[in-house]
Amino acid sequence: MKTRQLGSLQVPAIGYGAMVLSPGIYGDIDDTRAQAALKAALDAGATHVDSSDAYGVDSHNERLVGRAIKGRRDEVVVATKFGLAIPEGEPSRPHPVGYAFGELHVNADPRLVRRYAERSLRNLDTDVIDLYYLHYPDPGVPIEDTVGAMAGLVRDGLIKHIGLSNVTAGQLRAAHAVHPVSAVQNEWSMWRPVDPGLLATARELGVGIVAWSPLGTGFLTGTVQSLGENDFRHNAPRFSAENLAANNDRYAPIRSLAAQLGITPAQLALSWLLHQDEHVVAIPGSRTPSHIEENLAAADLTLHPDTLARIDEALNKFEVTGGTLL
């Protein structure tokens, strides 16, 4: 697997987003199947594994990852996030989102940061977290204060690198002035452009970008015609029956281009993303080993400038119906 830099941290160009392995995200799944998917990802080279203490009930996702990396910890870059799985009895503040439920609840108070990290270390069954993110900025806490507490975790050896997720360019700049930030994790895909100001600031500061939902929450695979029961995407306006049909029609030129190139739509979407910046990496998630291997093969694709121009032309005509999470 080709590698890229997130600040001073080296990771595979395509990693693995483990959120899909917890029940209630894309419908039900059992731990046996989830462990098989994680093993397939690690064996195929997706050794940058991304989780969060908020994925699944009682930090299910972190505990799952912890079991998967047991015995092979040295080969894995473990990334996780904090701020949404708020300890009982602690207050929370709303962070508006574009999904049907309208808001998430955040608490990134500096006094809780070490408590969050120690809980994640126990869940992951490890003594250090390689890349630790603030999951969402807390509207009631200056981001500099939260990052100052995270810097204490670096100093004490609990985490190696600081990351921020779902932030603005201004928040990144303010945080980076307190302690170097290795990575910013934001939604970025063919149907959700990254904020140009954030990208420019990350480039200026030498911060890598980790693209979450690089396959448009599965849409860019070209295989989503409807949603099953207990699928988290029922909250997403882009996946309503009417919007999904319209978006699939509009996305047809991209699917056709992938067929002409002899690759899958998912591979085209991931390769296109990696061509946007030399310091962007993707963390697609899948539950199926064959799809995981298919996704990872996109890291080895080189798209001709004419192909990239054709994609941009098609995307410029592609008006997506419905909002995303942010």
C-alpha contacts under 8 A as a table, 3 or more apart, distances in Angstrom:
res1	aa1	res2	aa2	distance
1	M	12	P	6.04
1	M	13	A	7.12
1	M	14	I	7.99
1	M	45	G	5.81
1	M	46	A	7.76
1	M	296	L	7.92
1	M	299	A	7.11
1	M	300	D	7.83
2	K	12	P	5.82
2	K	13	A	5.73
2	K	299	A	6.73
2	K	300	D	7.46
3	T	10	Q	6.47
3	T	11	V	5.37
3	T	12	P	4.19
3	T	13	A	4.95
4	R	10	Q	5.70
4	R	11	V	5.59
4	R	12	P	6.10
4	R	13	A	5.52
4	R	278	E	7.32
4	R	279	H	6.21
4	R	280	V	7.69
4	R	281	V	7.17
5	Q	8	S	6.27
5	Q	9	L	5.59
5	Q	10	Q	4.63
5	Q	11	V	6.33
5	Q	208	G	6.59
5	Q	279	H	6.01
6	L	9	L	4.99
6	L	10	Q	6.20
6	L	11	V	7.25
6	L	182	S	5.34
6	L	183	A	5.52
6	L	207	V	6.08
6	L	208	G	4.10
6	L	209	I	7.02
6	L	279	H	6.57
6	L	280	V	7.99
7	G	10	Q	7.99
7	G	181	V	7.32
7	G	182	S	4.36
7	G	183	A	6.67
7	G	206	G	5.81
7	G	207	V	5.10
7	G	208	G	5.74
8	S	182	S	6.74
9	L	161	H	7.64
9	L	182	S	7.03
11	V	15	G	7.70
11	V	47	T	7.61
11	V	48	H	6.10
11	V	77	V	7.15
12	P	15	G	5.90
12	P	45	G	7.34
12	P	46	A	6.40
12	P	47	T	6.81
12	P	48	H	6.44
12	P	281	V	7.50
13	A	274	L	7.63
13	A	280	V	7.64
13	A	281	V	4.94
13	A	282	A	6.61
13	A	299	A	6.32
14	I	46	A	6.25
14	I	48	H	7.81
14	I	281	V	5.72
14	I	282	A	4.88
14	I	283	I	5.80
14	I	284	P	7.54
14	I	296	L	6.14
14	I	299	A	6.52
15	G	45	G	7.92
15	G	46	A	4.43
15	G	47	T	6.20
15	G	48	H	4.69
15	G	49	V	6.07
15	G	50	D	7.77
15	G	281	V	7.40
15	G	282	A	6.09
15	G	283	I	4.60
15	G	284	P	6.92
15	G	296	L	7.96
16	Y	41	A	6.81
16	Y	46	A	5.72
16	Y	47	T	7.36
16	Y	48	H	6.13
16	Y	49	V	4.93
16	Y	50	D	6.20
16	Y	282	A	7.88
16	Y	283	I	4.62
16	Y	284	P	5.54
16	Y	285	G	5.57
17	G	20	V	7.15
17	G	49	V	6.10
17	G	50	D	4.94
17	G	51	S	6.70
17	G	212	W	7.67
17	G	283	I	4.86
17	G	284	P	5.30
17	G	285	G	4.51
17	G	286	S	7.92
18	A	21	L	5.67
18	A	22	S	7.90
18	A	38	L	7.74
18	A	49	V	6.63
18	A	50	D	5.76
18	A	51	S	5.55
18	A	61	N	7.08
18	A	65	V	7.74
18	A	285	G	6.01
19	M	22	S	6.06
19	M	25	I	7.37
19	M	50	D	7.73
19	M	51	S	6.14
19	M	52	S	7.70
19	M	55	Y	6.01
19	M	61	N	6.69
19	M	285	G	7.17
20	V	23	P	7.83
20	V	25	I	5.86
20	V	26	Y	6.42
20	V	285	G	5.98
20	V	286	S	6.51
20	V	287	R	6.95
21	L	25	I	7.70
21	L	29	I	6.88
21	L	31	D	7.90
21	L	34	A	5.34
21	L	61	N	7.00
21	L	286	S	7.95
21	L	287	R	6.68
22	S	25	I	6.33
22	S	28	D	7.90
22	S	29	I	6.87
22	S	34	A	7.85
22	S	55	Y	6.67
22	S	56	G	5.22
22	S	60	H	6.69
22	S	61	N	5.83
23	P	26	Y	7.17
23	P	27	G	6.09
23	P	28	D	4.79
23	P	29	I	5.42
23	P	30	D	7.50
23	P	56	G	6.49
24	G	27	G	5.02
24	G	28	D	5.94
24	G	56	G	7.43
24	G	230	N	5.68
24	G	231	D	6.23
24	G	232	F	6.28
25	I	28	D	7.75
25	I	230	N	7.39
25	I	231	D	5.67
25	I	232	F	4.79
25	I	233	R	7.66
26	Y	228	G	7.96
26	Y	230	N	6.86
26	Y	231	D	4.41
26	Y	232	F	5.85
26	Y	233	R	7.37
27	G	228	G	6.84
27	G	229	E	6.19
27	G	230	N	4.61
27	G	231	D	4.61
27	G	232	F	7.34
28	D	230	N	7.07
29	I	33	R	6.89
29	I	34	A	7.01
30	D	33	R	5.67
30	D	34	A	6.33
31	D	34	A	4.78
31	D	35	Q	5.89
31	D	64	L	7.55
32	T	35	Q	5.26
32	T	36	A	6.32
33	R	36	A	5.09
33	R	37	A	6.32
33	R	287	R	7.43
34	A	37	A	5.14
34	A	38	L	6.33
34	A	64	L	7.96
34	A	287	R	6.61
35	Q	38	L	5.09
35	Q	39	K	6.12
35	Q	64	L	7.29
35	Q	68	A	6.30
36	A	39	K	5.13
36	A	40	A	6.16
36	A	289	P	7.65
37	A	40	A	5.07
37	A	41	A	6.23
37	A	286	S	7.43
37	A	287	R	5.41
37	A	288	T	6.14
37	A	289	P	5.61
37	A	292	I	7.88
38	L	41	A	5.06
38	L	42	L	6.24
38	L	65	V	7.69
38	L	68	A	6.57
39	K	42	L	5.19
39	K	43	D	5.96
39	K	68	A	6.77
40	A	43	D	5.14
40	A	44	A	6.06
40	A	289	P	5.57
40	A	292	I	7.31
40	A	293	E	7.86
41	A	44	A	5.25
41	A	45	G	6.41
41	A	46	A	5.14
41	A	47	T	7.21
41	A	289	P	7.27
41	A	292	I	6.28
41	A	293	E	7.43
42	L	45	G	5.25
42	L	46	A	5.10
42	L	47	T	5.12
42	L	76	V	7.86
43	D	46	A	7.44
44	A	293	E	6.54
44	A	296	L	7.56
45	G	296	L	7.84
46	A	49	V	7.12
46	A	296	L	7.28
47	T	75	E	6.67
47	T	76	V	4.77
47	T	77	V	6.04
48	H	76	V	5.97
48	H	77	V	4.62
48	H	78	V	6.19
48	H	79	A	7.29
49	V	76	V	7.17
49	V	77	V	6.27
49	V	78	V	5.38
49	V	79	A	6.04
49	V	283	I	7.89
50	D	78	V	6.46
50	D	79	A	4.72
50	D	80	T	5.72
50	D	283	I	7.34
51	S	55	Y	7.17
51	S	61	N	6.46
51	S	62	E	6.08
51	S	65	V	7.69
51	S	78	V	7.98
51	S	79	A	6.08
51	S	80	T	4.55
51	S	81	K	6.74
52	S	55	Y	5.52
52	S	59	S	7.44
52	S	61	N	6.92
52	S	62	E	6.36
52	S	79	A	7.91
52	S	80	T	4.57
52	S	81	K	4.48
52	S	82	F	6.48
52	S	135	H	7.93
53	D	56	G	7.99
53	D	58	D	7.86
53	D	59	S	4.73
53	D	60	H	7.79
53	D	61	N	7.10
53	D	62	E	6.13
53	D	80	T	7.05
53	D	81	K	6.25
53	D	82	F	6.04
53	D	84	L	7.65
53	D	85	A	6.08
53	D	120	S	6.52
54	A	57	V	7.62
54	A	58	D	7.80
54	A	59	S	5.81
54	A	81	K	7.90
54	A	82	F	7.35
54	A	84	L	5.83
54	A	85	A	4.93
55	Y	59	S	5.93
55	Y	60	H	6.56
55	Y	61	N	5.45
55	Y	62	E	7.66
56	G	59	S	5.59
56	G	60	H	4.84
56	G	61	N	5.77
57	V	60	H	5.48
59	S	62	E	5.64
59	S	63	R	6.56
59	S	85	A	7.93
59	S	123	N	7.31
60	H	63	R	5.30
60	H	64	L	6.16
61	N	64	L	5.03
61	N	65	V	6.24
62	E	65	V	5.10
62	E	66	G	6.07
62	E	80	T	7.77
62	E	120	S	7.01
62	E	123	N	5.60
62	E	124	L	5.47
63	R	66	G	4.93
63	R	67	R	6.41
63	R	123	N	4.70
63	R	124	L	5.38
63	R	125	D	7.71
64	L	67	R	5.35
64	L	68	A	6.39
64	L	124	L	7.78
65	V	68	A	4.99
65	V	69	I	6.24
65	V	124	L	6.37
66	G	69	I	5.52
66	G	70	K	6.36
66	G	123	N	6.50
66	G	124	L	3.88
66	G	125	D	5.45
66	G	126	T	7.43
67	R	70	K	5.36
67	R	124	L	7.39
67	R	125	D	7.70
69	I	72	R	5.27
69	I	73	R	5.26
69	I	76	V	7.21
70	K	73	R	6.01
70	K	125	D	7.96
72	R	75	E	5.84
72	R	76	V	7.07
73	R	76	V	5.45
77	V	130	D	5.79
77	V	131	L	7.47
78	V	129	I	5.94
78	V	130	D	5.28
78	V	131	L	6.39
79	A	129	I	6.52
79	A	130	D	5.97
79	A	131	L	4.55
79	A	132	Y	5.77
79	A	133	Y	7.56
80	T	120	S	7.89
80	T	129	I	7.55
80	T	131	L	6.67
80	T	132	Y	5.40
80	T	133	Y	6.21
81	K	132	Y	5.73
81	K	133	Y	4.49
81	K	134	L	5.63
81	K	135	H	5.13
82	F	85	A	6.87
82	F	108	A	7.87
82	F	113	V	7.96
82	F	116	Y	6.35
82	F	117	A	7.59
82	F	132	Y	7.88
82	F	133	Y	6.48
82	F	134	L	5.41
82	F	135	H	5.36
83	G	86	I	6.37
83	G	106	V	5.48
83	G	107	N	5.26
83	G	108	A	5.22
83	G	116	Y	7.67
83	G	134	L	6.30
83	G	135	H	5.80
83	G	136	Y	6.79
84	L	104	L	7.56
84	L	105	H	6.15
84	L	106	V	5.01
84	L	107	N	6.65
84	L	135	H	7.02
84	L	136	Y	7.70
86	I	90	E	6.63
86	I	91	P	7.94
86	I	92	S	7.41
86	I	106	V	7.21
86	I	107	N	6.42
87	P	90	E	5.78
91	P	107	N	7.01
92	S	105	H	5.53
92	S	106	V	5.27
92	S	107	N	5.15
93	R	105	H	5.29
93	R	106	V	5.23
93	R	107	N	6.39
93	R	138	D	7.05
93	R	139	P	6.91
93	R	140	G	6.86
94	P	103	E	5.94
94	P	104	L	5.64
94	P	105	H	4.62
94	P	106	V	6.30
94	P	139	P	7.64
95	H	103	E	5.29
95	H	104	L	5.12
95	H	105	H	5.98
95	H	106	V	6.77
95	H	136	Y	7.95
95	H	138	D	7.40
95	H	139	P	7.01
96	P	102	G	5.86
96	P	103	E	4.18
96	P	104	L	6.40
97	V	101	F	7.89
97	V	102	G	5.28
97	V	103	E	4.99
97	V	104	L	6.92
97	V	325	L	5.42
97	V	326	L	5.17
98	G	102	G	6.09
98	G	103	E	7.80
98	G	236	A	7.68
98	G	323	G	5.99
98	G	324	T	5.66
98	G	325	L	4.59
98	G	326	L	5.36
99	Y	102	G	5.61
99	Y	103	E	7.78
99	Y	235	N	5.34
99	Y	236	A	5.09
99	Y	237	P	6.66
99	Y	323	G	7.40
99	Y	324	T	6.56
99	Y	325	L	5.24
99	Y	326	L	7.95
100	A	235	N	4.82
100	A	236	A	6.47
100	A	237	P	7.28
101	F	235	N	6.93
106	V	136	Y	7.03
106	V	137	P	7.66
106	V	138	D	5.73
107	N	138	D	6.01
108	A	112	L	6.92
108	A	113	V	6.84
108	A	134	L	7.57
108	A	137	P	7.29
108	A	138	D	5.62
108	A	141	V	6.81
108	A	146	T	6.20
109	D	112	L	5.57
109	D	113	V	6.80
109	D	138	D	7.99
109	D	141	V	6.42
109	D	145	D	7.92
109	D	146	T	6.38
110	P	113	V	5.29
110	P	145	D	6.25
110	P	146	T	4.94
110	P	147	V	8.00
110	P	148	G	7.65
110	P	149	A	5.36
111	R	114	R	7.15
111	R	115	R	7.90
111	R	149	A	7.64
112	L	115	R	5.15
112	L	116	Y	6.18
113	V	116	Y	5.17
113	V	117	A	6.29
113	V	146	T	7.38
113	V	149	A	6.35
113	V	150	M	6.73
114	R	117	A	5.03
114	R	118	E	6.06
114	R	149	A	7.56
114	R	150	M	7.72
114	R	153	L	6.96
115	R	118	E	5.25
115	R	119	R	6.25
116	Y	119	R	5.28
116	Y	120	S	6.33
117	A	120	S	5.09
117	A	121	L	6.13
117	A	158	L	7.54
118	E	121	L	5.04
118	E	122	R	6.35
119	R	122	R	5.20
119	R	123	N	6.26
120	S	123	N	4.91
120	S	124	L	5.97
121	L	124	L	5.17
121	L	125	D	5.80
121	L	126	T	5.48
121	L	127	D	6.18
121	L	128	V	6.72
121	L	129	I	7.02
122	R	125	D	4.93
122	R	126	T	6.79
126	T	129	I	7.36
127	D	158	L	6.77
128	V	157	G	6.83
128	V	158	L	4.85
128	V	159	I	5.23
128	V	160	K	7.19
129	I	132	Y	6.33
129	I	158	L	6.43
129	I	159	I	4.59
129	I	160	K	6.35
130	D	159	I	5.72
130	D	160	K	4.89
130	D	161	H	5.90
131	L	159	I	6.72
131	L	160	K	6.21
131	L	161	H	4.72
131	L	162	I	5.82
131	L	163	G	6.32
132	Y	159	I	6.55
132	Y	160	K	7.78
132	Y	161	H	6.28
132	Y	162	I	5.26
132	Y	163	G	5.55
133	Y	162	I	6.09
133	Y	163	G	4.20
133	Y	164	L	4.88
133	Y	165	S	6.25
134	L	137	P	6.80
134	L	163	G	6.57
134	L	164	L	5.03
134	L	165	S	5.92
135	H	164	L	6.69
135	H	165	S	5.06
135	H	166	N	7.02
136	Y	164	L	7.65
136	Y	165	S	5.79
136	Y	166	N	5.69
136	Y	167	V	7.04
137	P	141	V	7.93
137	P	143	I	6.60
137	P	165	S	7.74
137	P	166	N	7.30
137	P	167	V	6.54
138	D	141	V	5.38
138	D	142	P	7.45
138	D	143	I	7.31
139	P	142	P	7.53
141	V	145	D	6.97
141	V	146	T	7.25
142	P	145	D	5.50
142	P	146	T	6.92
143	I	146	T	5.16
143	I	147	V	6.16
143	I	171	Q	6.70
143	I	174	A	7.30
143	I	175	A	6.13
144	E	147	V	5.17
144	E	148	G	5.98
144	E	174	A	6.23
144	E	175	A	5.05
144	E	178	V	6.31
145	D	148	G	5.02
145	D	149	A	6.55
146	T	149	A	5.29
146	T	150	M	6.41
147	V	150	M	4.76
147	V	151	A	6.05
147	V	175	A	6.14
147	V	178	V	6.87
147	V	179	H	7.02
148	G	151	A	5.06
148	G	152	G	6.69
148	G	178	V	6.35
148	G	179	H	7.18
149	A	152	G	5.17
149	A	153	L	6.88
150	M	153	L	5.08
150	M	154	V	6.65
150	M	162	I	7.07
151	A	154	V	5.08
151	A	155	R	6.28
151	A	162	I	7.66
151	A	179	H	6.36
152	G	155	R	4.99
152	G	156	D	6.17
153	L	156	D	5.12
153	L	157	G	6.11
153	L	158	L	5.17
153	L	159	I	5.72
154	V	157	G	5.15
154	V	158	L	6.03
154	V	159	I	5.03
154	V	160	K	5.59
154	V	161	H	7.00
154	V	162	I	7.94
155	R	158	L	7.87
156	D	159	I	7.94
157	G	160	K	6.77
159	I	162	I	7.65
161	H	181	V	7.21
161	H	182	S	6.12
162	I	180	P	7.30
162	I	181	V	5.19
162	I	182	S	5.79
162	I	183	A	7.10
163	G	181	V	5.64
163	G	182	S	5.78
163	G	183	A	4.79
163	G	184	V	5.68
163	G	185	Q	7.40
164	L	167	V	6.69
164	L	172	L	7.51
164	L	181	V	7.42
164	L	183	A	6.52
164	L	184	V	4.88
164	L	185	Q	6.22
165	S	184	V	5.53
165	S	185	Q	4.44
165	S	186	N	5.83
166	N	184	V	7.58
166	N	185	Q	6.26
166	N	186	N	5.02
166	N	187	E	7.53
167	V	171	Q	6.03
167	V	172	L	6.61
167	V	184	V	7.65
167	V	186	N	7.43
168	T	171	Q	5.18
168	T	172	L	6.26
168	T	198	L	6.11
169	A	172	L	5.12
169	A	173	R	6.24
169	A	197	G	5.93
169	A	198	L	4.28
169	A	199	L	7.83
169	A	201	T	6.03
169	A	202	A	7.79
170	G	173	R	5.17
170	G	174	A	6.21
171	Q	174	A	5.14
171	Q	175	A	6.06
172	L	175	A	5.18
172	L	176	H	5.97
172	L	181	V	7.94
172	L	184	V	7.91
172	L	198	L	7.90
172	L	201	T	7.75
172	L	202	A	7.82
173	R	176	H	5.18
173	R	177	A	6.35
173	R	201	T	7.27
174	A	177	A	5.39
174	A	178	V	7.05
175	A	178	V	5.40
175	A	179	H	6.59
175	A	180	P	7.79
175	A	181	V	7.33
176	H	179	H	5.12
176	H	180	P	4.87
176	H	181	V	5.40
176	H	205	L	7.97
177	A	180	P	7.01
181	V	184	V	7.67
181	V	207	V	6.36
182	S	206	G	7.82
182	S	207	V	5.20
182	S	208	G	6.19
183	A	207	V	5.31
183	A	208	G	4.61
183	A	209	I	5.47
183	A	210	V	6.63
184	V	202	A	7.78
184	V	207	V	6.95
184	V	208	G	6.31
184	V	209	I	4.92
184	V	210	V	6.04
185	Q	209	I	5.75
185	Q	210	V	4.49
185	Q	211	A	5.83
185	Q	212	W	6.49
186	N	194	V	7.44
186	N	209	I	7.31
186	N	210	V	6.51
186	N	211	A	5.50
186	N	212	W	5.83
187	E	192	R	6.80
187	E	193	P	7.86
187	E	194	V	6.87
187	E	211	A	5.47
187	E	212	W	4.80
187	E	213	S	5.81
187	E	214	P	7.06
188	W	191	W	7.75
188	W	192	R	5.28
188	W	193	P	5.40
188	W	194	V	5.19
188	W	211	A	5.17
188	W	212	W	6.39
188	W	213	S	6.72
188	W	214	P	5.73
188	W	273	L	7.99
189	S	192	R	4.99
189	S	193	P	6.05
189	S	194	V	7.75
189	S	211	A	7.43
189	S	213	S	6.92
189	S	214	P	4.61
189	S	215	L	6.26
189	S	216	G	6.15
189	S	269	A	7.28
189	S	273	L	6.59
190	M	193	P	6.65
190	M	214	P	7.66
190	M	215	L	7.71
190	M	216	G	7.42
190	M	220	L	7.75
190	M	269	A	6.47
190	M	273	L	7.52
190	M	315	L	7.25
191	W	216	G	6.47
191	W	315	L	7.91
191	W	320	V	6.87
192	R	216	G	7.45
192	R	324	T	7.90
194	V	198	L	7.44
194	V	199	L	7.00
195	D	198	L	5.31
195	D	199	L	6.36
196	P	199	L	5.09
196	P	200	A	6.10
197	G	200	A	5.12
197	G	201	T	6.12
198	L	201	T	5.14
198	L	202	A	6.09
199	L	202	A	5.13
199	L	203	R	6.20
199	L	209	I	7.93
200	A	203	R	5.16
200	A	204	E	6.19
201	T	204	E	5.02
201	T	205	L	6.16
202	A	205	L	5.23
202	A	206	G	5.88
202	A	207	V	4.72
202	A	208	G	6.58
202	A	209	I	7.40
203	R	206	G	5.18
203	R	207	V	6.20
203	R	208	G	7.59
204	E	207	V	7.78
207	V	279	H	7.86
208	G	279	H	5.05
208	G	280	V	5.94
208	G	281	V	7.86
209	I	279	H	6.30
209	I	280	V	4.67
209	I	281	V	6.39
210	V	280	V	5.80
210	V	281	V	5.02
210	V	282	A	5.76
210	V	283	I	7.09
211	A	214	P	5.75
211	A	280	V	6.93
211	A	281	V	6.13
211	A	282	A	4.86
211	A	283	I	6.38
212	W	282	A	6.57
212	W	283	I	5.85
212	W	284	P	7.04
213	S	216	G	5.19
213	S	217	T	5.23
213	S	218	G	7.83
213	S	283	I	7.28
213	S	284	P	6.31
214	P	217	T	7.37
214	P	269	A	7.50
214	P	270	L	6.68
214	P	273	L	7.60
214	P	282	A	6.17
214	P	283	I	6.91
214	P	284	P	5.99
215	L	218	G	5.19
215	L	219	F	6.30
215	L	220	L	4.89
215	L	221	T	6.58
215	L	266	A	6.58
215	L	269	A	6.62
215	L	270	L	7.16
215	L	284	P	6.62
216	G	219	F	5.12
216	G	220	L	5.56
217	T	220	L	7.65
217	T	233	R	7.91
218	G	221	T	5.67
218	G	222	G	7.87
218	G	223	T	7.88
218	G	224	V	6.98
219	F	222	G	5.91
219	F	223	T	7.02
219	F	224	V	5.80
220	L	223	T	7.85
220	L	265	P	6.42
220	L	266	A	5.86
220	L	269	A	6.73
221	T	224	V	7.35
221	T	264	T	7.48
221	T	265	P	5.29
221	T	266	A	4.47
222	G	248	N	7.52
222	G	255	R	6.81
222	G	265	P	6.20
222	G	266	A	7.48
224	V	227	L	7.42
225	Q	244	L	7.24
225	Q	245	A	7.38
226	S	241	A	7.03
226	S	244	L	7.81
227	L	231	D	6.48
227	L	233	R	7.51
227	L	234	H	7.28
227	L	239	F	7.96
228	G	231	D	5.86
231	D	234	H	6.03
232	F	235	N	6.07
232	F	236	A	7.80
233	R	236	A	5.01
233	R	239	F	6.42
234	H	237	P	7.65
234	H	239	F	6.50
234	H	240	S	6.82
235	N	239	F	7.94
236	A	239	F	5.54
236	A	240	S	7.09
236	A	322	G	7.82
236	A	323	G	7.09
236	A	324	T	6.33
236	A	325	L	7.14
237	P	240	S	5.54
237	P	243	N	7.27
237	P	321	T	7.95
237	P	322	G	4.76
237	P	323	G	5.55
237	P	324	T	6.97
238	R	243	N	5.47
238	R	244	L	5.97
238	R	247	N	7.77
238	R	320	V	7.67
238	R	321	T	5.98
238	R	322	G	4.28
238	R	323	G	5.90
238	R	324	T	6.86
239	F	242	E	7.94
239	F	243	N	6.03
239	F	244	L	4.87
239	F	322	G	7.84
240	S	243	N	5.26
240	S	244	L	5.75
241	A	244	L	5.27
241	A	245	A	6.30
242	E	245	A	5.43
242	E	246	A	6.40
243	N	246	A	5.10
243	N	247	N	5.98
243	N	321	T	5.70
243	N	322	G	6.59
244	L	247	N	5.13
244	L	248	N	6.03
245	A	248	N	5.19
245	A	249	D	6.35
246	A	249	D	5.22
246	A	250	R	6.38
246	A	321	T	7.32
247	N	250	R	5.07
247	N	251	Y	6.06
247	N	320	V	5.99
247	N	321	T	6.45
248	N	251	Y	5.11
248	N	252	A	6.40
249	D	252	A	5.47
250	R	253	P	7.30
250	R	318	F	5.93
250	R	319	E	7.58
250	R	320	V	7.93
251	Y	254	I	5.64
251	Y	255	R	6.68
251	Y	318	F	6.89
252	A	255	R	5.10
252	A	256	S	6.14
253	P	256	S	4.99
253	P	257	L	6.15
253	P	314	A	6.72
254	I	257	L	5.05
254	I	258	A	6.29
254	I	265	P	7.16
254	I	311	I	6.93
254	I	314	A	7.03
255	R	258	A	5.17
255	R	259	A	6.38
255	R	264	T	7.81
255	R	265	P	5.45
256	S	259	A	5.09
256	S	260	Q	6.31
257	L	260	Q	5.04
257	L	261	L	6.30
258	A	261	L	5.09
258	A	262	G	6.20
258	A	263	I	5.32
258	A	264	T	5.68
258	A	265	P	5.34
258	A	268	L	6.08
259	A	262	G	5.00
259	A	263	I	6.01
259	A	264	T	6.72
259	A	265	P	7.67
260	Q	263	I	7.81
263	I	267	Q	6.28
263	I	268	L	6.78
264	T	267	Q	5.18
264	T	268	L	6.34
265	P	268	L	5.08
265	P	269	A	6.15
266	A	269	A	5.09
266	A	270	L	6.20
266	A	295	N	6.65
267	Q	270	L	5.20
267	Q	271	S	5.96
267	Q	294	E	7.04
267	Q	295	N	5.78
267	Q	297	A	7.31
267	Q	298	A	4.89
268	L	271	S	5.18
268	L	272	W	5.91
268	L	298	A	7.19
269	A	272	W	5.22
269	A	273	L	6.30
270	L	273	L	5.12
270	L	274	L	6.36
270	L	282	A	7.24
270	L	295	N	7.39
270	L	298	A	6.14
270	L	299	A	7.67
271	S	274	L	5.15
271	S	275	H	6.32
271	S	298	A	5.32
271	S	299	A	6.32
271	S	301	L	6.29
271	S	302	T	7.37
271	S	303	L	7.40
272	W	275	H	5.15
272	W	276	Q	6.70
272	W	303	L	7.42
272	W	308	L	7.21
273	L	276	Q	5.34
273	L	277	D	7.72
273	L	280	V	7.71
273	L	282	A	7.76
274	L	277	D	6.26
274	L	278	E	6.93
274	L	280	V	6.17
274	L	281	V	6.56
274	L	282	A	7.53
274	L	299	A	7.60
275	H	278	E	7.00
275	H	303	L	7.82
276	Q	280	V	7.55
277	D	280	V	5.55
284	P	295	N	7.55
285	G	292	I	7.53
286	S	289	P	7.61
286	S	291	H	6.58
286	S	292	I	5.94
287	R	291	H	7.81
287	R	292	I	7.61
288	T	291	H	5.33
288	T	292	I	6.25
289	P	292	I	4.96
289	P	293	E	6.29
290	S	293	E	5.22
290	S	294	E	6.19
291	H	294	E	4.86
291	H	295	N	6.11
292	I	295	N	5.15
292	I	296	L	6.28
293	E	296	L	5.15
293	E	297	A	6.26
294	E	297	A	5.33
294	E	298	A	7.14
295	N	298	A	5.66
296	L	299	A	5.86
297	A	300	D	5.76
297	A	301	L	7.30
298	A	301	L	5.29
303	L	307	T	6.13
303	L	308	L	6.54
304	H	307	T	5.14
304	H	308	L	6.43
305	P	308	L	5.01
305	P	309	A	6.15
306	D	309	A	5.04
306	D	310	R	6.24
307	T	310	R	5.03
307	T	311	I	6.23
308	L	311	I	5.05
308	L	312	D	6.20
309	A	312	D	5.09
309	A	313	E	6.13
310	R	313	E	5.07
310	R	314	A	6.21
311	I	314	A	5.10
311	I	315	L	6.06
312	D	315	L	5.04
312	D	316	N	6.02
313	E	316	N	5.25
313	E	317	K	6.75
314	A	317	K	5.37
314	A	318	F	6.37
315	L	318	F	4.77
315	L	319	E	7.91
316	N	319	E	7.63
323	G	326	L	7.78
